[in-house]
């Protein structure tokens, strides 16, 4: 029977160019063991003894150098099955707004980045769960629905 684990966090990073939201996409290093040379949002593991929130903020800082202006939980859980480890993985999603017209400081995990409108960012994603997360961030958080107020984390 597969194990169910929840030890991964993902962060959708956005900023604004005038009033248009742009999403940060990161390209994984060609030497990464898992999914080399693919585009993604910030993704990382929760360390032992760490909460999902602290893991997401740490991964955001490690992978991009950013400290968010605003931060939210995203009402979406990304799930995937790993044949290698026989585990069903649940990924907790967050969203971060960062200062406009700033560039990330990339870690060794990534070698390229870009700021993209929603449609372009979604077309770069490999995983359906990240596409869905971008849609939810765009509609509910950037769109200003009640979920944005209810899921914002005051840091």
Residue pairs with C-beta under 8 A, 6 or more apart in sequence:
2 81
2 86
2 87
2 88
3 85
3 86
3 87
3 88
4 87
4 88
4 90
5 87
5 88
5 89
5 90
6 52
6 89
6 90
6 91
6 92
7 45
7 46
7 89
8 43
8 44
8 45
8 46
8 89
8 90
8 91
8 92
9 43
9 44
9 45
9 46
9 52
9 55
9 56
9 59
9 91
9 92
9 93
9 94
10 41
10 42
10 43
10 56
10 78
10 91
10 92
10 93
10 94
10 130
10 133
11 41
11 42
11 43
11 56
11 59
11 60
11 93
11 94
11 95
11 96
12 23
12 41
12 42
12 74
12 93
12 94
12 95
12 96
12 130
12 133
12 134
12 137
13 23
13 24
13 41
13 42
13 60
13 64
13 66
13 68
13 95
13 96
13 97
13 98
14 21
14 22
14 23
14 24
14 95
14 96
14 97
14 98
14 137
14 142
15 21
15 22
15 24
15 97
15 98
15 99
15 100
15 101
15 102
15 115
16 22
16 100
17 100
17 101
17 115
20 117
21 117
21 118
21 138
21 142
22 115
22 116
22 117
23 41
23 115
23 116
23 117
23 118
23 121
23 134
23 137
24 41
24 42
24 64
24 98
24 104
24 113
24 114
24 115
25 39
25 40
25 41
25 113
25 114
25 115
25 116
25 121
25 124
25 125
26 39
26 40
26 41
26 42
26 63
26 64
26 104
26 106
26 109
26 110
26 112
26 113
27 37
27 38
27 39
27 40
27 110
27 111
27 112
27 113
28 35
28 36
28 37
28 38
28 39
28 40
28 109
28 110
28 111
29 36
29 37
29 108
29 109
29 110
29 111
30 36
30 37
30 111
32 109
35 126
38 126
39 124
39 125
39 126
40 125
40 126
40 127
40 130
41 125
41 130
41 133
41 134
42 56
42 59
42 60
42 63
42 64
43 59
43 91
44 55
44 58
44 59
44 62
44 63
45 55
46 52
46 55
47 55
47 58
50 58
52 92
53 94
53 153
56 92
56 94
57 68
57 71
57 155
60 66
60 67
60 68
60 96
61 67
62 107
63 104
63 106
63 107
63 109
63 110
64 104
64 105
64 106
64 107
64 113
65 104
65 105
65 106
66 96
66 98
66 102
66 104
68 96
68 97
68 98
68 155
69 96
69 97
69 98
69 99
70 96
70 97
70 152
71 94
71 95
71 96
71 97
71 152
71 153
71 155
72 94
72 95
72 96
72 137
72 141
72 148
72 151
72 152
72 153
73 92
73 93
73 94
73 151
73 153
74 93
74 94
74 95
74 133
74 136
74 137
74 141
74 151
75 136
75 140
75 147
75 151
76 93
76 129
76 132
76 133
76 136
77 90
77 91
77 92
77 93
78 90
78 91
78 93
78 127
78 129
78 130
78 132
78 133
79 88
79 89
79 90
79 91
79 129
80 88
80 89
80 91
80 127
80 129
81 87
81 88
81 89
82 89
91 129
93 133
93 136
95 137
95 141
103 113
104 113
106 112
106 113
116 124
118 134
118 135
118 138
121 134
122 131
122 134
122 135
125 131
125 134
139 145
140 147
140 148
140 151
141 147
141 148
141 151
142 148
